[in-house]
Amino acid sequence: MPDVTEQQAQQLIAFAVQRLGQVEGNGECWTLVNNGFESVGFHKPSAIYAWGRVVDQLSGARPGDVFQFSQFQVTVREESSDGGWSERTDSRGAPRHTAILESIDANGNATFLESNVNNDRNVQRNSLRVRTATSTEGGTTTTVTVSGSFIIYRPQAAASD
């Protein structure tokens, strides 16, 4: 089956955006994606938690792809030149979490449309870094440490009748 086009992928994103702040179906993370696939006519493979063709590299991810996280954790530590620091940790997938990629930049800063995050079953838009990196800007060093894993799926167009 062919990959969905970028225009078709935008339909999945629009489906999720229209539901921001609402519970979709039973509020589980995979339900948002599953209902979106049904609504826009994407093919759903029979395997559980598989959402299309696997995209092998993060650099190949594009909006509308589906991320399947497993025990994924991101720790962001910011250290200032005066010795002060702060740290926060975000996690997805205990054991799994499904989310729709809305956008991603070259540094691995991603925005996802997802539900059932932090005990909130409403559809949400959240930023999450998905690549380990260190950067310094204006005297502040930011270190992003990523652990766990994710699989990126490119949705497939349904077979023509």
ABEGO torsion letter per residue (X at the ends): XBBBBAAAAAAAAAAAAAABGBBBEAGBAAAAAAAAAAAAGBBBBABBGBAEBBBABAAABBBGBBBBBBGBBBBBBBBBAAGBBBBBBBBBGOABBBBBBABBBAAGBBBBBBBGBGGBABBBBBBBBABBBBBBBGGBBBBBBBBEBBBBBBBBBBBBX
